């Protein structure tokens, strides 16, 4: 689904569910616990977001008076749709989705308030290991990629261009496979490479069907890959929930930045029952080594402008949008100072 398709989907859905969302609302109370119910829609359920799962498993949200419901949105377009429809209070995704909606002229647009990851979390997987891999090896090859206009695909193309490779002419990128299904398609098909998040990259290796040959996080450099956002109206109505949520995520961030991969794996293992703790530790170690997680959640202007640079280079942004409108750092700064 490209940017225009996302916008059409969001516009139609917003029109049809606006009244229902207003009646049902979000952020209601949990009568049994006395906590405030908050629904979080995440772009994917991945070990890449370990600080979030630490916050859940360690009870940091409950400490802030929040009863959290976590929903896997399976893609930034679907997470943004959940925000617009009122099915989610907070969205966790690449901030490009908020830029697209703002650029379309939405009045109640999503505002980003906490940046979690500072590197891409996906890896390039080949049929066989290659310690001498170079990005130019992709010329003339077939690769299973991501959705047009989404961060995984744009960062991939950003790296290709940095290495003098034309994404449209020098290789064949298949973008027809749904999010989360590329690993299975790779193992069943004949593509030369696939771009995968964890735990899928490691799963392919464990199945003996391929090997990680490059990290997009390392080769793209620091990029604002994922952030938390909420509709502008939600900030007006529930600033205390936003602050409590940010406080909980900050504590999760501090935990992963001060513990070993094995300790982190033990904490978040209940979130990934299909993956054994040793494998989780390997994956967490990979992310720690590439400096994936920030020390705080402050979404700096420089990072936001880099994101817009990437969008422009990908041909997904016609006019730049103001940082001051789409990002607030107040909650992250307060959480970091606690």
N, C-alpha and C positions, 0 to 999 in steps of 0.2 A: 504494500500500500504506500503510495507516494504522499507528499505533503498535501497536495490538493485533495486527494481522496480522504486524508485524515480530516481536513477542514470541513469537507462536505459531510462526512459522518458526524463530526462533532456538532455542526450547525443543525442538522436534522434532528439529532437526538436531543439537543438542548431545547428545541422548539416543542418536541412532543412530550418531554418529561418535566418541563419547568414547573408547572403547577403541582404535579405530584411530588416533586422533590421539595417544594416549598411546604407542602402539607406534612410530609413525613419527617423531613429534617434529619440532622445528624447530631452527634455529640450529646445524646440523651443520657439520662442517669441509669446506672445499674442498680436496681432496687435491692438486690440481694447483698451486694458488696458495699454500696455507698459510693462506688467509684463512677467516674464519668466515662461513658462508652465512646470510643473513638475508633473509626474504621480507617485503616491504612491500606491503600492499594499499592503494591510494589510491582515494578516492571518485570521482575523475574525472581524466583526463589533460588538464590545462589550463595555459595560460601563467600563470594565476592563481597557480600554485605554483612560479614561477620559481626561488626560492632552492633548492628541492629538486633541480631539474634542473641547476642550477649545481653543486651538491655532487656530483651523479652525474658530470657531464661533466668536472669539474676533478679528479676522482679523490680527493675528500675522504674518501669512505667507505673506499677502499683504504688511505688513510693511517691510518685507525683500525682496520685489520685486518678490515674487513668486505667480503664479496662480496655485493652487494645484487642481489636479484631484485625487479623492480618489476612489480606486477600491477594492472591497472585493474579495480577492483571494481564500477564503474558504479552507485554509490549507497551511502549510509551503511549501509543495512540489510544489503547484501551484504558490505560490509567487516566489519561486526560478526560476521556469520555466519562469515566466513573466520577471524576471531580465535577464535571459540568452537570451531570445528571443528579448529583447529590447522593450517589451510592457510596461515595468515599468522602471522608473529611480531609484527609491528607493524602497526597500522591508522592510516590518516590520513583523518579525516572530521570532520563536525560532532560536537561533544561531546554533543549531545542523545542520540545512540545509547547512549553509556555510561550516561547518566542513566536511560534507559528500562530497560536491563538490570539496573542496580543496584536500581531501584525494584521490579523483579519478584522480587528476592530471590536473585539469583545469588550463589553463594559465591565463584567465581573471576571476579569482574567486571573490566572494563577500567578501568585507571587512566590518566588523561591526564598526560603529562609534558613536553609542549612545545607551546606555541601559536604557530602560524606567521603566520596572517593576523588582522588586527584590523578589517577592513572586509569587507562582502559583496563578492563578486567578479562579480556578475551585473548586467545592464543591461536596461532596458526598451526594446524595439525597436518602433517604429510603422511603419505602411506608408509614411509620408513623414516627412521631417524637420520638426521643429516647435520653433523657437528659443524660443517662448513657452509651451512645455508646462508644465502644472500637473497635479498628481496628480488633482485634481478632474475633469480631462478624461476620466478613466476611467469616470465614472458612465454607466451604460447601455451600456457597451462590452463586447466579448468579449476575454479574455486567455488565452493558453496559460500555465499556471502549473506548479508543481512538486508533488511528492508531499506529501500531508498528513503533518504531523509532521516533515518535513525542514526543514533550515535555510533553503534558498532560498524555500520557500513561507511559512514563518513570518516571515521578515524582510520579505517582500513584504506580508504582512498587517499586520505591525507598522507599516510605512510608511503603508499605507492608513488604519489607525485613527488614526495621528498627524495625518492630513489630514482627519479627519472622515468617512471613507468606510467603510461597512459591507461587509466582504468577501463576505457572503452575500446581501445584498439589493441593493446598489447597482451591481453588475456581475456578469458571467458569467465565472467562472474555470474553465477546462477543465483538470482534473487527471488525465485519463485516458491521457495520452501518456507513454510510457516516457522515463526519464532519457536525455538526449542526442539525442532524436529530435524535439524540439519545433521546432528551426530548420527542418528539412525539412518538418514538418507546417505550419508557418507559411507557407513559400514555396508550398506546394501547396494550402493551404486558404484560408479567408476570415476568420480571426480578425483583430481590429483591432490587437492587440498580442501580443507574446510576451516572456517573461522569459528571457534567455539569458546563459550564460557565454561567455567567449572560448575559442577563436577563432570561435565560432558567430555572435556578434553582429556582428563585423566581416565575416564571410563573407556574411551577409545583405546588408550594405551594399555589398560588392564585387559581389554579384550584381544589385544594383539593385532588390532586393525589399523594402527597408526601411531605416530609419535609427535609430540610437540617440538617444533623446530624454531619458533620465534614467539616472543611476547609482544603484543601490540601495545601494552602498557609501557614497556621499556622503550620501544622504538618510536613511539609517538611523542614521548616526553610527558610533562605534566599537563593534563587537560581536565577541566571540570566535568567529569563523566556522569555523575549522578548527584541529584539533590532532592531535598524535600520541598514540597510546595503546597499551597492551599489557595482557594479562591479568595480574592480581595475581601469579599463580604464576610468570610469566615474569620479573618483577622479582626474585623470590627466587632464581631459578635463573641469571639472566644479567644481573646489574647492570652488568657491564663492557661488555656489548653495548649496553645502553640508553645508557650514558654516551658510548661511542664514536659511536653513531648521533647523539646530540644534539650532540656536538662538530662532526660533519660538517655537520649542518643549520645550526648557528650560523655556521659559516664561509661557507656559501652565502648566509645572510641578510646577513652583513657585506659580501659581494661585491655584492649587488644594491643595497645602501644606499650604496655608494661608487663605483658605475660608471654610465655613461650607458645609456640604453635601447638604443642601437645596440650597445654592447659586450656587454650582457647577451644581446641577441638573437643575436649571433654565437656565443656560448657554448652556448646552449640550442637552437639551430637543429636539431641532429641529433635532438632529441626530437620535433620537429614537421616531418617531411620533406614533409608535404603543404602547408605554409605557408612562403612565401618570407620571408627574413630581414627585409626592409623592413616587411612586414605584422606580423611578430613584434615589431619595434621599436615600431611604432605602438601595439600592444596593451600592451606593457610600459610604454610611456610613459603610457598611460592609468592603469595601476595605480600607477605611481610618483606621478603627480599627485594621486591621491586618498589617498595615504599608506596603502597597503594593508598593507605589511609592517612588523612590529615591529622594534625595534632588538635585542631579545633574545627568547628563547623562554619567558620566565617567564609562566606562566598565573596572573594575579593573582586574588585572591578576589573583588574588585569585578567583574571581567569574568565570572566564573562565576555570580555572583548575578544579573547582568544577563541572562545566558543563561536562567537559571531564570525571570526575570521574563517574558521573551519566550515561554517554554514555557507558563507559566501563562496568559498573555493569549491564547495560541492554543488553550487548553483541552486541552493535551497533558500536563499535569503536575498530579496530584492532591495530591502531598505533596512538599515540597522535600527534597533530599538533601544530605548534609554535604560541603562543599568538601574538608575534610581527608581524606575517604575516597576521593574520586574524582580528586583532583589532587595531584601531588607536584611541587615546584619545585626539589628538590635537584639534579637533573641539569642543568636549564637554568641555574641559578645558577652551577654549577661551569663549565659551558661558556662562559658569558658572562665569567667571570673569567680565562679562559685567555689 
